[in-house]
Amino acid sequence: MTLQARTEGEARFEAARRRIGTVLAPLGFFVLLMAPLPGLGPQAHALAAITVLTVILWITEAVPLAVAALLAPALAVVLGVTTATDALAPIASPLIFLFMGGFMLALGLSEQGLDRRAALWLLGRGWIAGSPARASAAIAVVGFLVSMWISNTATTAMLIPVALGLCATIRAAAPEGERHRFDRHAEGMLLSLAYGASLGGIATPVGTAPNVIALDVLERQLHLRIDFFQWMSFALPTALLGLGVVLVYARFRFPAPIARLDALADNVELELQRLGPMSNGERRAAAIFLLAVCGWLTPALIKLSLGPGHPWTEWSNRGLDEGIVALLCGLLLCLMPSGNGDGKPVLGWERAMQLDWSTLLLLGGGLSLGKLMFETGLAKSVADAALSAAGPLAQSPMGLLVFSAALVLVLTEITSNVATTSMMVPVLLAIALAGGNDPLPTVLCVTMAASFAFMLPVSTPPNAIAYGTGKIRIGTMLRFGVVLDIAGLVIIIAVGALLLPLLRFG
């Protein structure tokens, strides 16, 4: 089947899915609103109908995801579930500003071209030395490292042109009868980049939106604050294990067609020469980015060195909130002159306002829905029903962890990971509490599982960007993705069973 045929078939499927959602979402809303639901109060009953409406719209994408997310708090106010102040408060959560600041930092690095320079610099190191196999691994590692700090979507979009240039250079050396081997290696390189970017997002609190959702739920419902260093203590090893699986499997499944290619090193060197020397704007963008990283890590370092009760520790927890650090550094980009002689700041305000508002609003609406599910008792009612249906499986801490991680990993293949986390984290937290289990391992594991979406182009934006190059077959993505999903589930369960019990939070 040709790429065009596949694309047309997928377009028809997506159109049908949206049409179904357009009918099913309001139908489910009104049916549930009118149906008797024993055991639920009026507010929880109304919120149940709103939740069904939102979930169907998220799954079918009948409307933009952010629109569906904002419908939830708006309808909650109209139907008397809560007040406008309470419904909209999560949209101004410090965690929203953490993500906003992260977006601004990403834009600042991109505006000055520092992100591309860093990628090319790494690819030009001597240890790669014109090796297609090492170049493929390096592009995945770069994607992983960059997406720890900025959006995995932005990371993939930035690095795809670099990866395509490398693929073209490698393919140019192919004998006429062996180009299929070079095309196969190109598939592996592009998929490794996309998957590396998704895994990098797991490693830090600012890496991807599900992390922010989980932190918000834990802080609101358990009054537990996990700082930057604590998050990385379990998430970074998880992400690195996942990256290791990607690199090993890609090397086995998509072997390099040629051991060495001098033109590859020449191509990277030429691109670096075109960039010229590092500009003042790049240096200042890098300095502000490093300042943000220091601000995020400082509270954890002070706590480790001085203890949790020290006045400086208490001040750093209040004054160096991750959201405030990100916001201040993002604004500093807009205030500091670039020094390039053009009189412009490192990041112009007009450019700063091009950040991904849709994701921020989706995140805010999801946080609001999760908060209301707990306040109305809906999460507890759903949890009780799930406990009853699951029986002994959900009673065991390990059984609940395995069941939850597997469920979220499947859901996130067909639904936005933000939507999946917003739906599942409050419910699974309530299930764990209702069963008398520690909810923390389950919440953290399902949050990481939401980023293990590798099978379909629609699963994550990085997958879609890589597939959109036209160089990846859907069957290849499915086969690679299944292996990574299974390996990811094993890794997450191992982390939940072996590593998380050894850590202390709070």
C-alpha positions in Angstrom: 0.0 0.0 0.0 1.3 3.4 -0.9 1.9 6.2 1.7 -0.9 8.2 0.0 -3.3 5.3 0.3 -2.4 4.8 3.9 -2.8 8.5 4.6 -6.2 8.6 2.9 -7.3 5.5 4.9 -6.2 7.1 8.2 -8.0 10.4 7.2 -11.2 8.5 6.7 -10.8 6.7 10.0 -10.1 9.9 11.8 -13.1 11.6 10.2 -15.4 8.7 11.2 -14.0 8.8 14.7 -14.8 12.5 15.0 -18.3 12.1 13.7 -19.0 9.3 16.2 -17.7 11.5 19.0 -19.9 14.4 17.9 -23.0 12.3 18.4 -21.9 10.0 21.3 -20.5 12.7 23.6 -23.7 14.8 24.0 -25.8 11.7 24.0 -23.8 10.2 26.8 -23.9 13.5 28.7 -27.7 13.9 28.6 -28.4 10.2 29.2 -26.1 10.1 32.3 -27.5 13.4 33.5 -31.0 12.2 33.4 -30.3 8.6 34.6 -30.7 7.7 38.3 -27.2 7.0 39.8 -27.6 5.6 43.3 -24.9 6.5 45.8 -24.0 9.8 44.1 -24.9 13.2 45.4 -26.3 15.8 43.0 -22.9 17.4 42.4 -21.1 14.1 41.8 -24.0 13.0 39.5 -23.6 16.1 37.4 -19.8 15.8 37.3 -20.2 12.2 36.2 -22.1 13.3 33.1 -19.5 16.1 32.5 -16.7 13.6 32.8 -18.2 11.2 30.3 -18.7 14.0 27.9 -15.1 15.1 28.3 -13.6 11.6 28.0 -15.6 10.8 24.8 -14.5 14.1 23.3 -10.9 13.4 24.3 -10.9 9.8 22.9 -12.6 10.7 19.6 -11.0 14.2 19.3 -14.3 15.4 17.9 -13.2 18.9 19.1 -9.8 20.2 19.9 -8.5 18.6 23.2 -8.2 22.0 24.9 -11.8 22.9 24.1 -13.0 19.6 25.6 -10.9 20.2 28.7 -12.2 23.7 29.2 -15.8 22.6 28.8 -15.5 20.5 32.0 -15.0 23.4 34.5 -17.4 25.7 32.5 -20.2 23.1 32.6 -19.4 22.3 36.3 -20.2 25.9 37.2 -23.3 26.0 35.0 -24.7 22.8 36.6 -23.9 23.9 40.2 -21.1 21.5 40.9 -18.8 24.3 42.1 -18.2 28.0 41.9 -16.3 29.7 39.0 -13.5 30.7 41.3 -12.9 27.1 42.4 -13.4 25.6 39.0 -10.9 27.9 37.2 -8.3 28.1 40.0 -6.3 25.1 38.7 -5.7 26.9 35.4 -3.6 29.4 37.4 -1.8 26.7 39.3 2.0 27.3 39.7 2.5 24.1 37.8 0.8 25.6 34.8 3.4 28.4 35.0 6.2 25.8 35.3 5.1 24.5 31.9 4.7 28.0 30.5 8.2 28.9 31.6 9.5 25.7 30.1 7.9 26.6 26.8 9.4 30.1 26.9 12.9 28.7 27.5 12.5 26.3 24.6 11.4 29.2 22.3 14.4 31.2 23.5 16.9 28.5 22.7 15.2 27.9 19.3 15.0 31.6 18.5 18.8 32.0 19.0 19.6 28.7 17.2 21.3 27.2 20.2 19.3 24.0 20.1 20.4 23.1 16.5 24.0 24.0 17.2 24.1 21.7 20.3 22.7 18.8 18.2 25.2 19.3 15.4 28.0 19.7 17.8 27.3 16.4 19.5 26.9 14.6 16.1 30.3 16.1 15.1 32.2 14.5 18.0 35.1 12.3 17.1 33.6 9.1 18.7 30.9 9.2 16.0 33.5 9.7 13.3 31.3 9.1 10.2 29.7 6.0 11.7 26.0 5.7 10.6 25.3 3.4 13.6 26.7 5.8 16.1 25.0 8.8 14.4 21.7 7.0 14.7 22.3 6.4 18.4 23.5 10.0 18.9 20.4 11.6 17.4 18.3 9.6 19.8 20.5 10.5 22.7 20.3 14.2 21.7 16.5 14.0 21.5 16.4 12.4 24.9 18.7 15.0 26.6 16.9 18.0 25.0 13.4 16.8 25.8 14.3 16.5 29.5 14.0 20.2 29.6 11.8 21.3 26.7 8.7 19.9 25.0 9.3 16.5 23.2 7.2 17.9 20.3 9.5 20.9 19.9 12.6 18.6 20.3 11.4 16.2 17.6 10.5 19.1 15.3 13.9 20.6 15.8 15.9 17.5 15.2 13.9 15.9 12.4 15.6 18.1 9.7 19.0 17.1 11.2 18.1 13.4 11.1 16.7 13.7 7.5 20.0 15.3 6.4 21.9 12.5 7.9 19.7 9.9 6.3 20.1 11.6 2.9 23.9 11.6 3.3 24.0 8.0 4.2 21.6 6.9 1.4 23.7 8.8 -1.2 26.5 6.3 -0.7 24.2 3.3 -1.3 24.7 1.1 -4.3 21.6 0.9 -6.5 20.7 -2.6 -5.5 21.1 -2.1 -1.8 19.1 1.0 -1.1 16.4 -0.9 0.7 18.9 -1.5 3.5 19.7 2.2 3.7 15.9 3.0 3.8 15.4 0.5 6.6 18.2 2.2 8.6 16.6 5.6 8.0 13.3 4.2 9.5 15.3 3.1 12.6 17.0 6.5 13.0 13.8 8.5 12.8 11.9 6.2 15.1 14.7 6.2 17.6 14.7 10.0 17.6 10.9 10.2 18.2 11.0 7.5 21.0 14.1 9.0 22.6 12.3 12.4 22.8 9.2 10.8 24.4 11.4 9.0 27.0 13.4 12.1 27.8 10.2 13.8 28.8 9.8 11.3 31.7 13.0 12.2 33.3 12.2 15.7 34.8 9.0 17.3 36.1 9.1 19.8 33.2 9.7 17.2 30.6 6.0 16.5 29.7 2.5 17.4 30.8 1.5 14.2 32.6 4.3 14.7 35.1 2.8 18.1 36.0 -0.7 16.5 36.4 0.6 13.9 38.8 2.5 16.4 40.9 -0.6 18.6 41.2 -2.8 15.6 42.2 -0.3 14.4 44.8 0.1 17.9 46.3 -3.6 18.6 46.4 -4.9 15.3 47.6 -2.0 13.9 49.7 -0.3 17.2 50.6 2.9 15.6 49.3 5.4 17.8 47.4 8.0 16.0 45.2 10.8 18.3 44.3 12.9 18.3 41.1 15.7 16.1 42.4 13.3 13.6 44.0 11.4 13.2 40.7 14.7 12.6 38.8 15.8 10.0 41.4 13.3 7.5 40.0 12.2 8.9 36.6 15.7 9.4 35.2 16.7 5.7 35.7 13.3 4.6 34.2 13.8 6.8 31.2 17.4 5.7 30.7 16.4 2.0 30.8 13.8 2.7 28.2 16.4 4.6 26.0 18.7 1.6 26.4 16.0 -0.7 25.0 15.4 1.7 22.1 19.1 1.9 21.2 19.8 -1.9 21.5 16.7 -2.9 19.6 17.2 -0.3 16.9 20.8 -1.5 16.4 19.6 -5.1 16.1 16.4 -4.4 14.0 17.8 -1.6 11.8 21.5 -2.4 11.4 23.7 0.2 9.7 24.2 -0.6 6.0 27.8 0.7 6.1 30.4 0.8 8.9 31.9 4.2 8.0 30.9 7.1 5.8 33.3 10.0 5.6 30.6 12.1 3.9 28.5 11.9 7.0 31.1 13.6 9.2 31.7 16.1 6.4 28.0 16.9 6.2 27.8 17.6 9.9 30.9 19.8 9.8 29.5 21.8 6.9 26.3 22.5 8.8 28.3 23.7 11.8 30.4 25.9 9.6 27.2 27.5 8.1 26.1 28.4 11.6 29.3 30.4 12.2 30.7 31.3 15.6 28.4 31.2 18.7 26.5 34.5 19.0 26.0 36.7 22.0 22.3 35.8 21.9 23.1 32.1 22.1 25.4 32.6 25.0 22.8 34.6 26.9 20.0 32.1 26.1 22.3 29.3 27.4 23.1 31.2 30.6 19.4 31.8 31.4 18.6 28.2 30.7 21.3 27.1 33.1 20.0 29.6 35.6 16.6 27.9 35.5 18.1 24.5 35.9 20.1 25.7 39.0 16.9 27.3 40.4 15.0 24.0 40.0 17.7 21.9 41.6 18.7 24.3 44.4 15.9 23.5 46.9 16.7 19.8 46.7 20.4 20.4 47.1 19.9 22.7 50.1 17.6 20.1 51.7 20.2 17.4 51.2 23.0 19.4 52.7 21.2 21.3 55.5 18.3 19.1 56.3 14.5 19.6 55.9 14.1 21.8 59.0 16.7 24.4 58.2 15.4 27.9 57.6 17.2 28.1 54.3 15.5 24.9 53.2 12.1 26.2 54.2 12.8 29.5 52.3 14.0 27.7 49.2 10.9 25.5 49.1 8.7 28.7 49.2 10.8 31.2 47.3 12.2 28.9 44.6 9.0 27.2 43.6 9.6 25.5 40.2 6.8 27.5 38.6 8.2 30.8 39.8 11.7 29.9 38.7 10.5 28.9 35.2 8.4 32.1 34.9 11.1 34.4 36.0 13.7 32.9 33.7 11.2 32.9 30.8 10.5 36.6 31.4 14.2 37.3 31.7 14.6 36.0 28.1 12.1 38.7 27.1 13.9 41.5 29.0 17.6 40.8 28.3 19.0 42.2 25.1 20.4 39.5 22.8 23.6 41.4 22.3 23.5 40.6 18.5 23.4 44.3 17.6 19.8 44.3 16.4 18.4 45.9 19.6 16.1 42.9 20.2 15.8 40.8 23.3 16.9 37.2 23.5 13.2 36.2 23.0 10.8 38.8 21.6 7.5 39.1 23.3 5.6 38.4 20.1 7.5 35.2 19.6 7.0 34.3 23.3 3.3 34.5 22.8 3.5 31.8 20.1 4.0 29.2 22.9 1.7 26.2 23.0 -1.3 27.7 24.6 -3.5 24.8 23.6 -1.4 22.4 25.7 -1.5 24.8 28.7 -5.3 25.1 28.5 -5.7 21.3 28.1 -3.5 20.9 31.2 -5.4 23.4 33.2 -8.8 21.9 32.3 -7.5 18.4 33.2 -6.3 19.6 36.6 -9.7 21.2 37.2 -11.5 18.0 36.3 -9.3 15.9 38.6 -9.7 18.3 41.5 -13.5 18.3 41.2 -13.6 14.5 41.0 -12.2 14.3 44.5 -14.1 17.2 46.0 -17.5 15.8 44.9 -16.7 12.2 45.9 -17.0 11.0 42.3 -13.4 9.6 42.3 -14.2 7.6 45.4 -17.4 6.2 44.0 -15.6 5.2 40.7 -12.8 3.7 42.8 -15.2 1.7 44.9 -16.9 0.3 41.8 -13.6 -0.6 40.3 -12.5 -2.3 43.4 -15.6 -4.4 43.4 -15.2 -5.3 39.8 -11.5 -6.1 39.9 -11.8 -8.2 43.0 -8.5 -9.5 44.6 -6.4 -8.0 41.8 -6.9 -4.5 43.0 -6.6 -5.4 46.6 -2.9 -6.2 46.3 -0.5 -3.3 46.0 1.5 -5.1 43.2 -1.6 -6.2 41.5 -3.0 -2.7 41.4 0.3 -1.3 40.1 0.5 -3.9 37.3 -3.1 -3.5 36.3 -3.0 0.3 36.4 0.3 0.6 34.4 -0.9 -1.8 31.7 -4.3 -0.1 31.4 -2.8 3.4 31.1 -0.1 2.1 28.7 -2.9 0.8 26.4 -5.0 3.9 26.7 -2.2 6.3 25.9 -1.7 4.6 22.5 -5.1 6.0 21.3 -5.6 9.0 23.6 -3.6 12.0 24.4 -1.3 11.3 27.4 -2.5 14.5 29.0 -6.1 13.3 28.7 -5.2 9.8 29.9 -3.4 11.1 33.0 -6.1 13.6 33.8 -8.7 10.8 33.6 -6.9 8.0 35.4 -4.6 9.5 38.1 -7.4 10.8 40.3 -9.4 7.5 40.0 -6.3 5.3 40.6 -5.3 7.4 43.6 -8.7 6.9 45.1 -8.7 3.1 44.3 -5.4 2.8 46.2 -6.6 4.7 49.2 -9.9 2.8 49.2 -8.0 -0.5 49.2 -5.7 0.7 52.1 -2.6 0.8 49.8 0.1 3.4 49.4 -1.0 5.3 46.3 2.3 6.8 45.5 3.9 3.9 43.5 0.8 3.5 41.5 0.4 7.2 40.7 4.1 7.6 39.7 4.2 4.4 37.6 1.0 5.2 35.7 2.3 8.7 35.0 5.4 7.3 33.5 3.4 4.7 31.6 1.5 7.5 29.9 4.7 8.5 28.0 5.3 4.9 26.8 3.2 5.4 23.6 5.1 4.0 20.6 2.8 2.0 18.4 0.8 4.5 16.3 1.4 7.8 14.6 -1.5 9.3 16.6 -0.1 8.1 20.0 2.2 11.1 20.5 3.2 14.2 18.5 6.8 12.9 18.1 5.4 9.7 16.5 3.3 11.8 14.2 6.2 14.1 13.2 8.4 11.2 12.4 5.7 9.3 10.5 4.9 12.5 8.6 8.4 12.4 6.9 7.0 9.6 4.7 10.0 7.4 5.4 8.4 5.2 8.1 6.0 2.3 7.3 3.1 1.9 9.8 4.0 -1.8 10.2 7.5 -0.9 11.2 6.2 1.5 13.8 3.8 -1.1 15.1 6.4 -3.8 15.4 9.0 -1.6 17.1 6.3 0.0 19.3 5.0 -3.3 20.6 8.4 -4.4 21.7 9.0 -1.1 23.5 5.6 -1.1 25.1 6.2 -4.6 26.6 9.7 -3.7 27.7 8.4 -0.4 29.1 5.7 -2.2 31.2 8.4 -4.5 32.6 10.7 -1.6 33.4 7.9 0.4 35.1 6.7 -2.5 37.2 10.3 -3.2 38.2 10.8 0.4 39.2 7.5 0.4 41.1 8.4 -2.8 43.0 12.1 -2.4 43.6 13.2 1.3 43.4 10.2 3.4 44.6 9.9 1.6 48.0 13.5 2.5 48.7 12.9 6.3 48.2 11.5 8.7 50.8 9.4 11.6 49.6 8.0 14.6 51.4 
